[in-house]
Amino acid sequence: MRKIVYVFLLFAFILGGCSDYQKLLKSNDNPLKYKKAVEYYNAEEYVKAATLFEELLPIYRGTSKAETISYYISYCSYGSGDYISAGYFFRNFLKTFPDSPYSEESLYMSAYCYYLESPKPRLDQTSTKDAIDAFQLYINRYPNSTRIPKCNDYIDEMQDKLVLKSFLSARNYYDREHFPAAIVSLQNGLKDYPGSSYREDLMFMLLESRYELALLSVEDKKRERYNLAKEEYFSFVDEFPESKYRKRAEKMIEGIEAYLSKFNTNI
């Protein structure tokens, strides 16, 4: 019996709370709506807070309070985990209030929302590239900010993700023996991200792809492609003389030299 009474009281309390909120929505008491919206926000009831703030925004447009309301709306979306909308609201805030004291924070948060939306490496990386651009814009605009180290860390992390995507794409081409496409993908990755932590792997895969392409080529193209593989070998061992791939690379150069020796050339 006590359990039934407790459930009934809880249900009545919830209904009462919803009823109060519905009354508030219909109210014309805008100062009260604003006060309650802030209370809902502080209680992390972001949907209720956002609904009230969005109702108040057109009413206070053109006043100093509109800036604060827009700021709250951005963080309501962020607090709800809707990072796409949050990023949009932060960027819109910057356009609407470029001289706001919240501008620096909003620019950082817009970049951070892109970062949070960045998907796994195999998926489309538009958000990742947008995040890199946004963090770089923040660094350029606020070079003395205490957030700069974090921004650089995020940029490094996302660049590595882009290189990993390139690596996975190249590996996919390699596994299917599409070596010309693998070579192009690997070269682009090395050119675009020369400081990547995947550089050793990418360079070895480029060597291996050139070697396999030469090996499978028709006779008319073998000599040229073996020479390209030889150049790739020396580039690789010069940069990574103690590489974990060194033994495999040595086997490849033996095969390359064996073929090229037929032409009595050092080229």
C-alpha distance (Angstrom), angle and dihedral (degrees) to the residues before:
residue distance angle dihedral
M1 . . .
R2 3.80 . .
K3 3.80 90.0 .
I4 3.81 90.8 53.2
V5 3.80 91.5 50.2
Y6 3.81 91.0 47.8
V7 3.82 92.5 50.5
F8 3.80 90.5 47.3
L9 3.81 92.6 50.7
L10 3.80 91.6 46.7
F11 3.80 90.9 49.6
A12 3.80 90.9 48.2
F13 3.80 90.4 49.2
I14 3.81 91.6 51.9
L15 3.80 91.8 47.5
G16 3.77 89.8 48.1
G17 3.77 91.2 51.1
C18 3.80 91.9 49.1
S19 3.79 89.9 47.0
D20 3.81 91.1 52.5
Y21 3.79 90.2 49.9
Q22 3.81 92.5 49.3
K23 3.79 89.6 50.3
L24 3.78 89.3 50.5
L25 3.79 91.3 52.8
K26 3.80 91.0 53.6
S27 3.79 93.0 44.6
N28 3.80 123.8 107.1
D29 3.80 91.1 -151.8
N30 3.80 96.9 111.0
P31 3.83 96.9 175.8
L32 3.81 88.3 54.4
K33 3.81 90.8 47.8
Y34 3.78 90.3 52.0
K35 3.80 92.4 47.8
K36 3.82 92.1 49.4
A37 3.81 92.0 44.5
V38 3.80 89.8 57.0
E39 3.81 89.7 47.4
Y40 3.82 91.1 51.4
Y41 3.79 89.6 47.9
N42 3.81 92.7 51.3
A43 3.82 88.9 48.4
E44 3.85 88.1 53.1
E45 3.81 91.9 -116.2
Y46 3.77 89.2 137.8
V47 3.81 100.0 166.7
K48 3.80 93.0 55.6
A49 3.80 91.4 43.3
A50 3.81 93.2 48.8
T51 3.81 92.4 49.2
L52 3.80 91.1 54.6
F53 3.80 94.1 43.0
E54 3.82 91.4 49.9
E55 3.80 89.9 52.4
L56 3.81 90.5 50.2
L57 3.80 97.9 45.9
P58 3.84 98.3 78.2
I59 3.82 89.7 43.5
Y60 3.80 93.2 55.1
R61 3.80 96.6 35.4
G62 3.78 110.3 135.6
T63 3.80 93.0 27.1
S64 3.79 130.5 98.0
K65 3.81 89.8 -108.8
A66 3.83 91.1 64.5
E67 3.79 89.0 69.9
T68 3.81 92.8 54.9
I69 3.81 92.4 44.7
S70 3.81 91.4 51.7
Y71 3.79 89.3 49.2
Y72 3.81 90.8 52.7
I73 3.82 92.3 47.5
S74 3.81 90.2 55.4
Y75 3.79 91.8 52.4
C76 3.80 92.8 44.7
S77 3.81 89.2 62.1
Y78 3.79 90.5 44.3
G79 3.80 92.1 49.3
S80 3.81 90.1 49.4
G81 3.80 90.7 54.9
D82 3.80 93.5 -113.3
Y83 3.79 95.2 132.4
I84 3.79 95.7 167.1
S85 3.81 91.5 58.7
A86 3.80 91.8 39.5
G87 3.79 91.3 54.2
Y88 3.79 90.1 49.2
F89 3.82 92.0 50.2
F90 3.82 93.1 47.5
R91 3.82 90.7 50.8
N92 3.78 91.3 46.1
F93 3.81 89.1 50.1
L94 3.81 89.6 55.6
K95 3.80 91.6 51.8
T96 3.80 93.6 46.7
F97 3.81 98.2 41.0
P98 3.83 106.7 25.5
D99 3.81 93.1 159.8
S100 3.80 96.2 46.5
P101 3.81 120.1 127.9
Y102 3.83 83.8 -125.9
S103 3.83 93.1 58.8
E104 3.79 96.5 96.8
E105 3.78 92.7 47.9
S106 3.81 92.0 46.1
L107 3.80 92.5 51.8
Y108 3.80 90.4 50.7
M109 3.81 92.2 46.8
S110 3.80 92.7 49.0
A111 3.81 88.4 55.8
Y112 3.80 91.9 44.5
C113 3.82 91.2 52.1
Y114 3.81 89.4 54.5
Y115 3.81 87.0 50.0
L116 3.81 92.0 52.1
E117 3.82 90.0 50.3
S118 3.80 92.6 51.1
P119 3.84 105.8 120.8
K120 3.79 133.1 -146.5
P121 3.83 114.8 -63.4
R122 3.81 96.0 -102.7
L123 3.83 92.4 58.3
D124 3.80 130.8 76.1
Q125 3.81 109.0 -64.5
T126 3.81 101.2 -156.2
S127 3.82 91.7 118.7
T128 3.80 90.3 49.0
K129 3.81 92.3 53.8
D130 3.81 91.1 44.9
A131 3.80 89.8 51.9
I132 3.80 92.4 51.5
D133 3.82 90.8 50.3
A134 3.81 92.1 46.6
F135 3.82 94.1 48.9
Q136 3.80 89.9 47.3
L137 3.80 89.8 51.6
Y138 3.80 89.2 51.4
I139 3.82 91.4 50.1
N140 3.79 91.4 49.6
R141 3.78 93.4 47.5
Y142 3.82 98.0 41.9
P143 3.83 105.7 27.7
N144 3.81 93.1 161.8
S145 3.79 96.3 51.1
T146 3.79 119.5 126.4
R147 3.81 86.9 -132.3
I148 3.83 93.2 67.3
P149 3.85 95.4 95.0
K150 3.81 90.1 52.3
C151 3.80 91.3 47.7
N152 3.80 91.0 52.1
D153 3.80 91.1 48.3
Y154 3.81 90.9 51.4
I155 3.81 91.6 47.6
D156 3.83 91.5 50.6
E157 3.80 90.9 48.3
M158 3.79 93.3 50.3
Q159 3.79 94.3 44.3
D160 3.79 87.9 54.2
K161 3.79 88.1 51.5
L162 3.80 90.7 53.3
V163 3.79 90.4 49.1
L164 3.79 90.4 48.1
K165 3.79 88.9 53.2
S166 3.79 88.0 51.9
F167 3.80 89.4 48.0
L168 3.81 92.3 50.2
S169 3.81 91.4 46.9
A170 3.79 90.3 49.9
R171 3.80 90.9 47.0
N172 3.80 88.8 51.9
Y173 3.81 90.5 52.6
Y174 3.80 90.4 45.4
D175 3.80 94.4 49.7
R176 3.81 89.0 52.6
E177 3.83 89.8 45.9
H178 3.81 92.5 -116.4
F179 3.79 90.1 142.4
P180 3.83 99.3 164.4
A181 3.82 90.0 56.2
A182 3.81 90.8 44.4
I183 3.80 90.9 52.8
V184 3.81 92.6 51.2
S185 3.81 92.0 47.3
L186 3.81 92.6 48.8
Q187 3.79 94.0 46.5
N188 3.80 90.5 51.1
G189 3.80 91.3 50.3
L190 3.80 92.5 50.4
K191 3.79 92.5 46.0
D192 3.80 96.4 46.4
Y193 3.83 96.6 42.5
P194 3.82 108.3 27.0
G195 3.81 93.8 162.4
S196 3.80 96.3 51.3
S197 3.79 121.4 137.5
Y198 3.83 86.6 -130.9
R199 3.80 93.1 60.4
E200 3.82 95.8 108.8
D201 3.81 91.9 50.8
L202 3.79 92.8 45.9
M203 3.79 93.4 49.4
F204 3.78 92.7 48.7
M205 3.79 91.5 49.0
L206 3.80 89.0 50.5
L207 3.80 90.2 52.8
E208 3.78 91.5 46.6
S209 3.81 92.6 47.3
R210 3.79 91.9 50.8
Y211 3.80 91.0 47.7
E212 3.81 93.7 49.0
L213 3.81 91.3 45.9
A214 3.81 90.2 52.9
L215 3.80 91.2 46.2
L216 3.82 92.5 53.3
S217 3.80 96.7 40.4
V218 3.77 127.3 110.6
E219 3.80 113.4 -99.5
D220 3.81 94.9 -102.1
K221 3.82 91.0 61.5
K222 3.79 101.1 36.1
R223 3.80 99.0 87.4
E224 3.80 94.6 51.5
R225 3.80 92.8 45.4
Y226 3.79 94.5 46.9
N227 3.80 88.5 53.0
L228 3.81 89.8 52.4
A229 3.81 89.4 49.5
K230 3.82 89.3 50.1
E231 3.81 91.0 53.3
E232 3.78 89.0 49.3
Y233 3.80 90.6 51.3
F234 3.83 92.9 55.2
S235 3.81 91.6 45.9
F236 3.79 89.4 52.1
V237 3.83 99.1 46.9
D238 3.81 92.1 42.5
E239 3.79 90.7 57.0
F240 3.82 98.0 35.2
P241 3.82 108.2 26.5
E242 3.82 92.1 159.7
S243 3.79 95.4 42.8
K244 3.78 121.8 152.2
Y245 3.81 85.2 -128.0
R246 3.83 94.5 55.2
K247 3.82 96.5 107.8
R248 3.80 92.2 50.6
A249 3.79 90.2 46.8
E250 3.84 90.5 51.6
K251 3.81 90.9 53.7
M252 3.79 89.3 52.5
I253 3.82 94.5 50.2
E254 3.82 89.1 50.3
G255 3.79 89.2 56.3
I256 3.79 91.5 44.8
E257 3.80 93.9 50.0
A258 3.80 91.6 45.5
Y259 3.79 90.7 56.8
L260 3.81 96.6 42.0
S261 3.81 92.6 47.2
K262 3.79 87.9 74.2
F263 3.79 88.6 71.1
N264 3.83 95.7 49.1
T265 3.79 90.8 -131.3
N266 3.79 133.9 132.9
I267 3.79 92.1 -154.6
